[in-house]
Amino acid sequence: MTKRLKVGDHVSWNSEAGRVSGRIIKVHTRDVSYKGYLHHASKDSPQYAIKSDKTDHVALHKGTALRRLRR
């Protein structure tokens, strides 16, 4: 079973620049077009919009790429 994350959860993920952290601002359960790319999402495999703690950049990731951080 895939971990369930929700809006407000603090998470981290790997990027080209190293480990990045941020807060989930939206959960997409349907396909979404973002920055010119179609991101596939469903209720069983949602895409999470995350706002970076340091840069305020928003990225989309699947739950398998994310690690929940302690509060």
C-alpha atoms as one frame of an Amber mdcrd trajectory, in Angstrom:
protein
   0.000   0.000   0.000   1.262   3.447  -0.906   1.720   5.956   1.898  -1.006
   8.585   2.113   0.171  12.150   2.406  -2.012  15.214   2.865  -1.922  18.975
   2.457   0.347  20.505   5.086   2.645  17.481   5.475   6.354  18.356   5.553
   8.251  16.132   3.099  11.637  15.810   1.415  12.793  14.443  -1.937  15.961
  14.039  -3.988  16.713  16.567  -6.711  19.712  17.249  -8.921  20.904  19.738
  -6.284  20.549  17.257  -3.400  17.887  16.688  -0.769  15.082  19.298  -0.795
  12.245  19.801   1.677   8.897  21.524   1.525   5.202  21.387   2.374   2.449
  19.759   0.349   0.091  22.451  -0.918  -2.209  20.351  -3.133  -3.006  16.712
  -3.905  -3.905  15.911  -7.541  -6.005  12.781  -8.145  -6.560  13.407 -11.873
  -4.099  14.019 -14.701  -2.758  17.559 -14.529  -0.836  19.705 -17.001   1.941
  21.610 -15.243   4.772  23.614 -16.815   4.061  22.113 -20.223   4.052  18.483
 -19.077   1.181  16.090 -18.463   1.514  14.477 -15.037  -0.521  11.302 -14.660
  -2.396  10.985 -11.389  -5.244   8.939  -9.951  -6.823   8.278  -6.561  -4.540
   5.257  -6.163  -1.442   7.132  -7.365  -1.803  10.884  -6.713   0.641  13.636
  -7.632   1.612  16.019  -4.841   2.311  19.731  -5.391   5.045  20.754  -2.951
   6.317  24.247  -2.193  10.045  24.280  -1.394  11.035  25.628   2.031  13.990
  27.619   0.672  13.001  28.859  -2.790   9.171  28.832  -2.828   9.458  26.799
  -6.068   6.512  24.430  -6.609   7.226  20.892  -7.837   4.999  17.877  -8.551
   6.015  14.417  -7.332   4.460  11.007  -6.785   4.285   9.707  -3.229   6.992
   7.114  -3.908   9.543   9.927  -4.374   8.659  11.621  -1.082   9.751  11.043
   2.504   7.585  12.453   5.305   9.594  14.493   7.832   8.925  14.749  11.530
   7.119  17.848  12.701
